[in-house]
C-alpha cells in the first residue's frame, strides 16, 4: 500500500482558553492600574487581587514554556523565540518589584510598578497573539497541543482550577464565557456554578473596578 498523503488543509486548534486567559490578564492589569492610581496607593487595595493574578500568571507561563514554546523551538524562526524571551524577561523584575513594594508597604514604588507592569504584560500578550499563537497550528501535532491542557492542570491542581475558572470568566464577554464553558467537562460545569463561582465572589479582590 502507498503512503497516505498529508492533508493540504491547515490544522486548526481551539485556542479559546489561551485567548480567554490573555484577556483575563489584561483585565487584571487594568484593575491594578485603577487600584494604584492614587498618588500614595493603599497596598491592601492591590494585594487583594495581586496574589491571584501572580499565581495564575506564573502557572500560565510555566505551562506554555514546557508544552508550547520549548516544543516549537527549532521548528520555527529562532528570532521569534528570542523576541518572546526578551519580552518575558522584562516582566520578571516588575513582578518582583510589586512583591517587594507590597511586602514593605512602599506606596511610591507600588505606584511606579503599577504603571510599568501593565505595559510590559500587555506588550508580551500582544506579541504572543500576533506572532506565537498563529505558529501553534503549523508547528505542533494534535498530541503535542493536547499536552498544554495537561501541563496547565498540573500547574494549577484541583484547588487552583477552582479559582482559575471563575477568575478567567470574571468580566469576560458572554461569548467568551459560553465558549469556555463548552470546553469544560460537565462535572466541572456543575462545580463551577455550585461551588467555584460562589466561593470566588465571596473573596475580596481588587478594590477598584476595571477601567
C-alpha positions in Angstrom: 0.0 0.0 0.0 1.2 3.5 -0.8 1.8 6.1 1.9 -1.2 8.2 2.8 -0.6 11.8 1.6 -0.7 14.5 4.2 -3.8 16.7 4.0 -3.3 20.1 2.5 -5.8 21.6 4.9 -4.0 23.5 7.6 -4.5 22.3 11.2 -6.6 24.5 13.4 -6.6 24.0 17.1 -9.0 25.6 19.5 -7.2 28.5 21.3 -10.2 29.6 23.2 -8.6 29.1 26.6 -5.4 30.8 25.7 -7.2 33.8 24.3 -9.5 34.0 27.3 -6.5 33.8 29.7 -4.7 36.6 27.9 -7.8 38.8 28.1 -8.2 38.0 31.8 -4.6 39.0 32.5 -5.3 42.3 30.7 -8.4 42.9 32.8 -6.4 42.3 36.0 -3.7 44.8 34.8 -6.4 47.4 34.3 -7.8 46.7 37.7 -4.3 47.0 39.2 -3.7 50.3 37.5 -7.1 51.6 38.8 -6.4 50.4 42.4 -3.0 52.0 42.4 -3.9 55.3 40.7 -3.7 57.4 43.8 -0.6 59.4 44.5 0.0 57.2 47.5 -2.0 54.0 46.8 -3.0 51.7 49.7 -1.1 48.4 49.3 -4.0 46.5 50.6 -6.1 47.6 47.7 -3.6 45.9 45.3 -2.7 42.9 47.4 -6.3 41.6 47.3 -6.1 40.9 43.6 -2.3 40.7 43.1 -1.9 37.2 44.7 -4.4 35.7 42.4 -3.0 37.4 39.3 0.5 36.4 40.1 -0.4 32.7 40.8 -2.2 32.4 37.5 0.4 34.3 35.6 3.2 32.0 36.8 1.2 28.9 36.1 0.4 30.0 32.6 3.9 31.0 31.7 5.3 27.6 33.1 2.8 25.5 31.2 3.3 27.5 27.9 7.1 27.2 28.2 7.1 23.4 28.7 4.2 22.4 26.4 4.4 25.0 23.7 7.5 27.2 23.2 10.1 24.5 24.1 8.4 22.1 21.7 8.1 24.6 18.9 11.6 25.9 19.2 13.7 24.6 16.3 10.7 24.3 14.0 10.3 28.0 13.5 12.5 31.0 13.1 14.8 31.5 16.1 14.3 35.3 16.0 10.6 34.9 17.1 11.6 33.0 20.2 14.3 35.5 21.0 11.8 38.3 20.8 9.4 36.3 23.0 12.0 35.7 25.7 13.1 39.4 25.7 9.5 40.5 26.4 9.1 37.8 29.0 12.3 38.8 30.8 11.1 42.4 31.0 8.1 41.2 33.1 10.1 39.3 35.7 11.7 42.1 37.6 8.5 44.1 37.6 6.7 41.2 39.2 9.4 41.0 41.8 9.1 44.8 42.3 5.4 44.6 43.0 6.0 41.8 45.5 8.7 43.9 47.3 6.6 47.0 47.3 3.6 45.2 48.8 5.8 43.4 51.4 7.4 46.7 52.6 4.3 48.9 52.2 6.2 51.1 49.8 3.4 53.2 48.2 5.6 55.2 45.9 7.3 52.1 44.4 3.9 50.4 44.1 2.5 53.3 42.1 5.6 53.1 39.8 5.4 49.4 39.2 1.6 49.5 38.8 2.3 51.7 35.7 5.2 49.8 34.3 4.0 46.2 34.8 0.7 46.5 32.8 2.6 48.0 29.8 5.1 45.1 29.9 2.4 42.4 30.4 0.3 43.8 27.6 3.3 44.0 25.3 4.1 40.4 25.9 0.5 39.3 25.4 0.1 41.3 22.2 3.3 39.7 20.8 2.1 36.2 21.7 -1.2 36.8 20.0 0.3 38.3 16.9 3.4 36.1 16.5 3.3 33.0 18.6 -0.3 31.7 18.6 -0.5 31.5 14.7 2.5 29.2 14.8 0.9 26.7 17.0 -1.4 25.5 14.2 1.5 24.5 12.0 4.3 23.7 14.5 2.5 21.3 16.8 0.9 17.9 16.4 -2.5 17.3 17.9 -0.9 15.2 20.7 1.6 18.0 21.4 -1.1 20.6 21.6 -3.1 18.3 23.9 -0.2 18.3 26.4 -0.7 22.0 27.1 -4.0 21.3 28.9 -2.3 18.6 30.9 0.5 20.9 31.9 -1.9 23.7 32.8 -3.9 21.4 35.1 -0.7 20.1 36.6 0.4 23.6 37.4 -3.0 24.6 38.9 -4.1 21.5 40.7 -7.8 21.0 41.5 -7.8 23.7 44.2 -6.1 26.1 41.7 -8.6 25.2 39.0 -11.4 26.1 41.4 -10.2 29.7 41.4 -8.8 29.8 37.9 -12.1 29.2 36.0 -14.1 32.0 37.9 -11.1 34.3 37.5 -10.9 33.5 33.8 -14.5 34.5 33.3 -14.6 37.5 35.7 -15.6 40.3 33.3 -15.3 38.2 30.2 -17.8 38.8 27.3 -20.7 36.5 27.2 -19.5 34.9 24.0 -16.1 34.0 25.7 -17.9 32.7 28.8 -20.1 30.4 26.7 -17.1 29.2 24.6 -15.1 28.4 27.8 -18.0 26.6 29.4 -18.4 24.4 26.4 -14.8 23.2 26.8 -15.3 22.2 30.5 -16.3 18.6 31.3 -19.9 18.5 32.6 -18.8 17.8 36.2 -16.6 20.9 36.2 -19.5 23.0 34.9 -21.6 21.8 37.9 -18.7 22.6 40.3 -18.3 26.0 38.7 -21.9 27.0 39.2 -22.5 25.4 42.6 -19.2 25.9 44.4 -16.4 27.7 42.5 -18.2 30.8 41.4 -20.0 31.5 44.8 -16.7 31.0 46.6 -14.9 33.3 44.3 -17.4 36.0 44.7 -17.1 35.9 48.5 -13.4 36.8 48.3 -12.1 40.3 48.3 -10.1 41.1 45.2 -9.2 44.4 43.6 -10.8 47.2 45.5 -11.2 49.3 42.3 -13.2 48.2 39.2 -11.6 47.6 35.9 -11.3 50.6 33.6 
